Amino acid sequence: MDLLKPNPANSCPLTPLTFLERAATVCGESTSIIYNTTAYTWSQTNRRCLQLASSITSLGINRGHVVSVVAPNIPAMYELHFAVPMTGAVLNTINTRLDARMISVLLRHSETKLVFVDKLFLPLLVQATTLFPMGTQPPTLVLITDDEVSSSTTVNFHHTYEDLVKKGNPDFTWVRPESEWDPMTLNYTSGTTSSPKGVVHSHRSIFIITLDSLIDWSVQKHPVYLWTLPMFHSNGWSFSWGMAAVGGTNICLRKFDVSLVCDLIGRYNVTYMCGAPVVLNMLSSSPNPKPLKNPVQFLTGGAPPPAAVLLRTESLGFVVSHGYGLTEAAGVVVSCAWKPNWNDLTALERATLKARQGVRTIGMTEVDVVDTHSGKRVKRDGLTLGEVVLKGGCVMLGYLKDPETTSQCVKSDGRLYTGDVGVIHSDGYLEIKDRLKDVIISGGENVCSVEVESVVYMNAAVVEAAVVARPDEFWGETPCAFVSVKGGVTNGRDDQEKVVEKEIVEFCRERLPHYMVPKTVVVMEELPKTSTGKIQKVMLREIAKSMGSISVNAM
């Protein structure tokens, strides 16, 4: 046994780029992409990606260079997930909701050499490049147009996406990683500070998370996948490469619209979708929602979905799976694996269980909840709070140019500390309770905002809800609930809001301990959200803070 060692035949670097080669061979004539009047087969997609990679290389892009993309869920965005790393470069998909200042910061921080930009975002990119310091060379821009965004005014643009595809060599030998640990993707976790955290993943970690996600979600061969999740959001939770692995059909969507989504589901017999809980809320809260003709598998994550929202969505025919992940782990690494005996429970009981995050996926080595200070495992009682830690092959290489923050996150005990607060139930299932920064400490008691939100969502009048801390002279801080309600608010707004506020407070008092009941309720037309559908608690915390402390006299 001692003589048996790794050899070239069994030590090929793992990379998800090989999924495209296989798809072209096995599913060459099957449809790979549909977008408006555009449709490609897997053979065509493979050829286009090779041609594009060839042209990108001719522009001077080499191994290790960063190539950025600012585009919605269109065919070009999908193809670039393969074409860019095929050159040996690192793919950086940028949040399309960021402003010019932050995009400029990200381009400079990543030292981006080339940017592919959708025509609708071209003014934003031009503005971003003008913010580069004097003497700093901005990246080369490549313009993307499609059948929805006309190219009639771009004749004089130096580089266009389709020109690069046409000029490229279809026999291009793509650049295989020298090591599976070579960087493949760069994703920035925040667009709200001048010190962004750029998460770098290797070919190995993307290969592992892609296969892990397909297995855990039980994705069948040749699925029809509707892109309601932004591809810039952790590369679409790895399903950009995953659809090639199973020979699926990608239905691309420039912008989320409930009526259009429902139309596409019926027109193309969509079988799989992903999105944040807000997408579920929008689908189930739309006027006169119609039940689906055929079940659609829906994977949600990014925030714990309220049981009430799950119940409404599943009544329409969506089969919701709940997962937990983060950019630092490249995708979904915990899922609510379903137990057969749970099928005997009531619909509400099933929805409540499904709202929990669950257990580690098979590709993960360890998922645990530990005391933040000691690092020791907390009690499995569903009550004791701790920080969620991860260990596995899809954990990031680290933060770009930031070894200090990397070491604060990936600690010496060999685990990734997520900053999420959770509990472990007696059956071993994880439940996320909050972000560490979102825990409300009221009179010395820890209040999990997610737990309060789940009760607020049970109120039939509530469409959206978020709970944050508001300063309180006596208790230190108390829960403040921001809500939007069905039908909005009309004439007599002030009186109507007071009625809603009073009803929600009374509703919570009947279902929560006194210290967890919101002392303040704010009714809004719509809660502010990020581009990935998460409610912006940072903004709501600032609003609550600006309201000032609740005085002792007001109690």
Buried (B, 14 or more C-beta within 10 A) or exposed (E): EEEEEEEEEEEEBBBBBBBBBBBBEEBBEBBBBBBEEEEBBBBBBBBBBBBBBBBBBBBEBEEEBBBBBBBBBBBBBBBBBBBBBBBBBBBBBBBBEBEBEBBBBBBBBBEBBBBBBBBBBBEBBEBBBEBBEEEEEBBBBBBBBBEBBEBEEBEEBEBBBBBBBEEBEEEBEBBBBEEBBBBBBBBBBBBEEEEBBBBBBBBBBBBBBBBBBBEBBEBEEBBBBBBBBBBBBBBBBBBBBBBBBBBBBBBBBBEBEBEEBBEBBEEBEBBBBBBBBBBBBBBBBBEEBEEBEEEBBBBBBBBBBBBBBBBBBBEBBBBBBBBBBBBBBBBBBBBBEEEEEEEEEEEEEBBBBBBBBBBBBEBBEEBBBBEBEEBEBBEBEEEBBBBBBBBBBBBBBBBBBBEEEBEEBBEEEEBBBBBBBBBBBEEEBBBBBBBBEBBBEBEEEBBBBBBBBBBBBBBEEBBBBBBBBBBBEBBBBBBBBBBBBEEEBEEEEEEBBEEBBEBBBEBBEEBBEEBBBBBBBBBBEEBBBBEBBBBBBBBBBEBBBEEEBBEEEEE
